[in-house]
Amino acid sequence: MKNQHYQIPALVLALFLGLAPVVAVAQESPPEQISTAQPSELSTSAEDFGYGVGSVLSSLFYSPFKVTYAGLGLLTGGMGFVLSAGNVDVANNIIQPAVRGNYVVTPSHLKGEEALIFVGPPPGAEPQQTQQAAATR
């Protein structure tokens, strides 16, 4: 009986996440534009819809693993802090990579425009995008 209390909110959340791309696509184009749209415009919106659905479905599987990994990293980092007699560097070297990174898969990840980062960079390391922006200046 206890499991049923968790199933309803999980189903509601999954429903909202699943319908979010549908609502966004519906709000982008008024009904007049749908009938006069060119085939290339329709295929683009269908492609965006597909990437949106793909990102939601991917996130349903990816996000729980990332949250679990981050939580275990926090626990391990805390144990490392205690066992190293309060050495903050030990804790940060464990916690930072576990907690940093992406928690949700976005359409840009699926398109290959942006890298999906599961294990974040170690402390002191700048993200790759920041380094590239600094190099172009």
C-alpha positions as CSV (number, residue, x, y, z in Angstrom):
1,M,0.0,0.0,0.0
2,K,2.9,2.4,0.7
3,N,4.1,2.1,-2.9
4,Q,0.9,3.5,-4.3
5,H,1.5,6.8,-2.5
6,Y,4.7,7.3,-4.6
7,Q,3.3,6.0,-7.9
8,I,0.7,8.7,-8.3
9,P,3.1,11.7,-8.0
10,A,5.6,9.9,-10.2
11,L,2.9,9.4,-12.9
12,V,1.8,13.0,-12.7
13,L,5.4,14.2,-13.0
14,A,6.0,11.9,-16.0
15,L,2.7,13.2,-17.6
16,F,3.8,16.8,-17.2
17,L,7.3,16.1,-18.5
18,G,5.9,14.2,-21.5
19,L,3.4,16.9,-22.4
20,A,5.7,19.8,-22.0
21,P,7.1,19.6,-25.6
22,V,3.5,19.2,-26.9
23,V,2.4,22.4,-25.2
24,A,5.5,24.3,-26.3
25,V,5.0,23.3,-29.9
26,A,1.3,24.2,-29.7
27,Q,2.1,27.6,-28.3
28,E,4.7,28.4,-31.0
29,S,2.5,28.3,-34.0
30,P,-1.1,29.6,-34.2
31,P,-3.7,27.6,-36.1
32,E,-3.5,29.9,-39.1
33,Q,0.2,29.1,-39.7
34,I,-0.3,25.4,-39.5
35,S,-2.5,25.3,-42.6
36,T,-0.3,27.6,-44.6
37,A,3.0,26.2,-43.5
38,Q,5.5,24.8,-46.0
39,P,6.5,21.2,-45.8
40,S,10.0,22.1,-44.6
41,E,8.5,24.1,-41.7
42,L,6.3,21.1,-40.7
43,S,9.2,18.7,-40.8
44,T,11.3,21.1,-38.7
45,S,8.6,21.3,-36.0
46,A,8.2,17.5,-36.2
47,E,11.9,17.1,-35.8
48,D,12.0,19.5,-32.8
49,F,9.0,17.6,-31.3
50,G,10.9,14.3,-31.7
51,Y,14.0,15.7,-30.0
52,G,11.8,17.0,-27.2
53,V,10.2,13.6,-26.7
54,G,13.6,11.9,-26.9
55,S,15.1,14.3,-24.3
56,V,12.2,13.6,-21.9
57,L,12.4,9.8,-22.3
58,S,16.2,9.9,-22.0
59,S,16.0,12.1,-18.9
60,L,13.6,9.6,-17.3
61,F,16.4,7.0,-17.4
62,Y,19.5,9.3,-17.1
63,S,18.5,11.7,-14.3
64,P,17.9,9.0,-11.6
65,F,21.4,7.6,-12.2
66,K,23.0,11.1,-12.1
67,V,21.2,12.0,-8.9
68,T,22.2,8.6,-7.3
69,Y,25.8,9.2,-8.4
70,A,25.8,12.7,-7.0
71,G,24.3,11.5,-3.7
72,L,26.9,8.7,-3.4
73,G,29.6,11.2,-4.2
74,L,28.4,13.5,-1.4
75,L,28.4,10.6,1.1
76,T,31.8,9.3,-0.1
77,G,33.3,12.9,0.1
78,G,31.9,13.3,3.6
79,M,33.5,10.0,4.6
80,G,36.8,11.1,3.0
81,F,36.7,14.3,4.9
82,V,36.2,12.5,8.2
83,L,38.8,9.8,7.5
84,S,41.4,12.3,6.3
85,A,41.1,14.3,9.6
86,G,39.3,17.2,8.0
87,N,41.2,17.6,4.7
88,V,38.9,19.7,2.6
89,D,40.9,18.9,-0.6
90,V,40.1,15.2,-0.3
91,A,36.4,15.9,0.1
92,N,36.3,18.4,-2.8
93,N,38.2,16.1,-5.1
94,I,35.4,13.5,-4.6
95,I,32.4,15.7,-4.3
96,Q,33.0,18.2,-7.1
97,P,33.1,15.7,-10.0
98,A,30.1,13.8,-8.6
99,V,27.9,16.8,-8.2
100,R,28.9,18.8,-11.3
101,G,27.7,17.9,-14.7
102,N,24.3,17.6,-16.4
103,Y,21.2,16.2,-14.6
104,V,18.8,16.4,-17.6
105,V,19.2,15.5,-21.2
106,T,18.2,18.3,-23.5
107,P,17.5,18.4,-27.2
108,S,20.9,20.1,-27.8
109,H,22.6,17.1,-26.2
110,L,20.7,14.7,-28.6
111,K,21.6,16.8,-31.6
112,G,25.3,16.8,-30.7
113,E,25.4,20.6,-30.2
114,E,26.4,20.2,-26.6
115,A,28.3,17.5,-24.7
116,L,26.4,15.5,-22.1
117,I,28.6,15.5,-19.0
118,F,27.9,12.8,-16.4
119,V,31.1,13.2,-14.3
120,G,31.9,16.8,-13.9
121,P,35.4,18.4,-14.1
122,P,37.6,18.2,-11.0
123,P,37.9,21.3,-8.7
124,G,39.8,24.1,-10.3
125,A,39.2,22.9,-13.8
126,E,37.2,25.3,-16.0
127,P,34.4,23.9,-18.1
128,Q,35.4,23.4,-21.8
129,Q,33.0,26.1,-23.0
130,T,34.5,28.7,-20.8
131,Q,38.0,27.8,-22.0
132,Q,36.9,28.1,-25.6
133,A,35.3,31.5,-25.0
134,A,38.5,32.8,-23.3
135,A,40.6,31.5,-26.2
136,T,38.6,33.4,-28.8
137,R,39.0,36.7,-27.1
